[in-house]
Amino acid sequence: MLSYRHSFHAGNFTDVLKHIVLVEILEHLAAKEKAFEYIDSHAGAGLFDLTHGHAEKLEEFRGGIGRLWDRDWPELRRYFEIIRACNPSGSLNYYPGSPLIAMHFLRPRDRAWLFELHPKDSRRLEKNTQGSHRIRVACQDGHQGLLALLPPASRRGLILIDPSYEIKSEYEQVLETVKKACRKFSTGIYAIWYPVIEREKKVRTPTSLNLI
Ligand SMILES: C[S@@+](CC[C@H](N)C(=O)[O-])C[C@H]1O[C@@H](n2cnc3c(N)ncnc32)[C@H](O)[C@@H]1O
């Protein structure tokens, strides 16, 4: 049973860092005419209400997007355009997850594949992305789902691997998945959230892999 819910953490400083990198890569992919595919192995719910429920409880977003939101950041223009598009009232009420950020870059020829194992978040994700035939949501293990899709038809793609690391074995599992994925799709762009943990846990570092 999954207990991690990203809604407690949405918009915190780690989300901001991750999503700024995500925007940079997507801008790069969308700069070329050729179609690309976006695969999000651990997609979350897609959109988070910062004024109610979980986010309101911990208020982590105040140390992240809350600190940056009302200032001018010309270098991060595209990222802030997306945040503002989610908050048309002008107040910071919502924060987009990786799938909704990616949606801003998808053209009719591009595709997105979103895996989210938590049934509630998967239903929310379905709702938050509905209406787009370019997007497929699956309530399925993202490691298996990702590997089954590779190589993508377009042969161009971004793979975001952003697990919750609830279970210790996930550190190893992510490395195994990336190794298998690189064998199937060596020219893919891989963005991996991989927390730095104490050395005594003896988790191999992913330096030999094609990581961003
Ligand atoms: C850190 S959150 C993802 C945040 C999201 N990528 C974003 O940036 O908005 C990790 C998500 O992975 C989900 N999850 C955990 N194990 C999974 C698995 N094996 N396959 C797919 N999703 C999983 C959790 O329910 C959680 O919503």
The ligand as a Tripos MOL2 file, in Angstrom:
@<TRIPOS>MOLECULE
LIG
   27    29     1     0     0
SMALL
NO_CHARGES

@<TRIPOS>ATOM
      1 C1          7.4420   12.2340   -6.1660 C.3       1 LIG1
      2 S1          5.8450   11.7900   -6.6800 S.3       1 LIG1
      3 C2          5.7510   12.2830   -8.3590 C.3       1 LIG1
      4 C3          5.6640   13.7600   -8.5890 C.3       1 LIG1
      5 C4          5.5110   14.1320  -10.0330 C.3       1 LIG1
      6 N1          6.5040   13.5090  -10.8760 N.3       1 LIG1
      7 C5          5.6280   15.6430  -10.1800 C.2       1 LIG1
      8 O1          6.7240   16.1550  -10.4270 O.co2     1 LIG1
      9 O2          4.5890   16.3060  -10.0680 O.co2     1 LIG1
     10 C6          5.9530   10.0470   -6.8580 C.3       1 LIG1
     11 C7          4.6400    9.3890   -7.2970 C.3       1 LIG1
     12 O3          4.8970    8.0400   -7.6880 O.3       1 LIG1
     13 C8          3.7950    7.2350   -7.3090 C.3       1 LIG1
     14 N2          4.3000    5.8520   -7.3020 N.ar      1 LIG1
     15 C9          4.9340    5.1810   -6.3100 C.ar      1 LIG1
     16 N3          5.3600    3.9740   -6.7420 N.ar      1 LIG1
     17 C10         5.0150    3.8950   -8.0640 C.ar      1 LIG1
     18 C11         5.2210    2.9280   -9.0770 C.ar      1 LIG1
     19 N4          5.8600    1.7710   -8.8290 N.pl3     1 LIG1
     20 N5          4.7530    3.1780  -10.3140 N.ar      1 LIG1
     21 C12         4.0940    4.3420  -10.5860 C.ar      1 LIG1
     22 N6          3.8660    5.3040   -9.6690 N.ar      1 LIG1
     23 C13         4.3230    5.0750   -8.4180 C.ar      1 LIG1
     24 C14         3.3590    7.8020   -5.9840 C.3       1 LIG1
     25 O4          2.0140    7.4720   -5.7080 O.3       1 LIG1
     26 C15         3.5850    9.3200   -6.2200 C.3       1 LIG1
     27 O5          2.4050    9.9370   -6.6800 O.3       1 LIG1
@<TRIPOS>BOND
     1     1     2 1
     2     2     3 1
     3     2    10 1
     4     3     4 1
     5     4     5 1
     6     5     6 1
     7     5     7 1
     8     7     8 2
     9     7     9 1
    10    10    11 1
    11    11    12 1
    12    11    26 1
    13    12    13 1
    14    13    14 1
    15    13    24 1
    16    14    15 ar
    17    14    23 ar
    18    15    16 ar
    19    16    17 ar
    20    17    18 ar
    21    17    23 ar
    22    18    19 1
    23    18    20 ar
    24    20    21 ar
    25    21    22 ar
    26    22    23 ar
    27    24    25 1
    28    24    26 1
    29    26    27 1
@<TRIPOS>SUBSTRUCTURE
     1 LIG1         1 GROUP 0 **** ****
